Amino acid sequence: MATKTLVGSGKYTYEVIENWAEVPEGWHMPAAAVAVDSQDRVYCYNRDPHHPIVVFDREGRYLYNWGDGEAEFAHAIVIDSDDNPWLVDRDRGQILKYTPEGKLLDTIGELGFRSDTGVDPNNFSSKAYQDVTHGGDPFNLPTDIAFTPSREMFITDGYGNARVHKFDANGVHQFSWGEPGTGPGQFNMPHGVHIDRQGRVLVCDRENDRVQVFSQDGEYLSTWPTTLIGPAVFYVDEDETYYIPEHNGGMISILNAEGERLTQWGDLEFRSCHGVAGDSHGDIYVVQPIKGMKGRRIVKYIRQ
């Protein structure tokens, strides 16, 4: 019998299942993001123009795919309360709402538009952020989206911008906040966003190695006490436990609602962890690099 590979600690101990997804033979599936719907269907959002969305059951069995030719640069996927996937296509500069079967329902953002922020998105660097003197309108390479219970939307705009944008439930832009920098309320690549149970807006300020907390009016409230090496995105379970891939450190951190770390695993070989989601059984799915190879895949971690 093969020995289990376990990671984490205490109640957050997991068995690692590296080759979980039964990818159809001959398919190229470089994962960028992952989400799980209410039926425990696992959506893999890929940087493959022919199979951008591939859906599996929780056992890794292939179900279906859609989106051939509709994606340019997969970045994030979020499932709303109606089980509709929202895709953040970074290079199209758009957020797209679909049915679970792949019918386009709504679009936010103008195809290919990039606001004038002073950052060259084709030559991004931390110094480029420091040279910017103003924040731009939506969008310049957006990164993630989060919803309030009343369907208002908060969208991080991080690669060519340093802003968070608020939209109403009809997709109309309300206002924005943020500017480049390292101080409170400033950003160096806002990469992930989440609305917590108190209605606060949490932002993965990736290149500043921190999570910042804001009101829905954009008022800076606090910064989590735990340093995270390039926090990418959030998955939050029913117990309000936070699961965050540390993109630049190759780690997965689990934290409580106050931002205190509960456990952590990984190493620099996993640098570029980019997505995380969980199912109703407490298992989690992480988009992470393949050791010794190019590209990323979804690895499943089964709760013990």
Stockholm file with secondary structure:
# STOCKHOLM 1.0

chainA/1-304         MATKTLVGSGKYTYEVIENWAEVPEGWHMPAAAVAVDSQDRVYCYNRDPHHPIVVFDREGRYLYNWGDGEAEFAHAIVIDSDDNPWLVDRDRGQILKYTPEGKLLDTIGELGFRSDTGVDPNNFSSKAYQDVTHGGDPFNLPTDIAFTPSREMFITDGYGNARVHKFDANGVHQFSWGEPGTGPGQFNMPHGVHIDRQGRVLVCDRENDRVQVFSQDGEYLSTWPTTLIGPAVFYVDEDETYYIPEHNGGMISILNAEGERLTQWGDLEFRSCHGVAGDSHGDIYVVQPIKGMKGRRIVKYIRQ
#=GR chainA/1-304 SS CCCCCEEEETTEEEEEETTCSCCCTTCCCCEEEEEECTTCCEEEEESCSSCSEEEECTTCCEEEEECTTCCSSEEEEEECTTSCEEEEETTTTEEEEECTTCCEEEEESCTTCCCCCSCCGGGCCHHHHHHCCSCCSSCSSEEEEEECTTCCEEEEECSSCCEEEEECTTSCEEEEECCBSSSTTCBSCEEEEEECTTSCEEEEEGGGTEEEEECTTCCEEEECSSCCSSBCCCEECTTCCEEEEETTTTEEEEECTTSCEEEEEECGGGTTCCEEEECTTSCEEEEEECTTSSSEEEEEEEEC
#=GC SS_cons         CCCCCEEEETTEEEEEETTCSCCCTTCCCCEEEEEECTTCCEEEEESCSSCSEEEECTTCCEEEEECTTCCSSEEEEEECTTSCEEEEETTTTEEEEECTTCCEEEEESCTTCCCCCSCCGGGCCHHHHHHCCSCCSSCSSEEEEEECTTCCEEEEECSSCCEEEEECTTSCEEEEECCBSSSTTCBSCEEEEEECTTSCEEEEEGGGTEEEEECTTCCEEEECSSCCSSBCCCEECTTCCEEEEETTTTEEEEECTTSCEEEEEECGGGTTCCEEEECTTSCEEEEEECTTSSSEEEEEEEEC
//
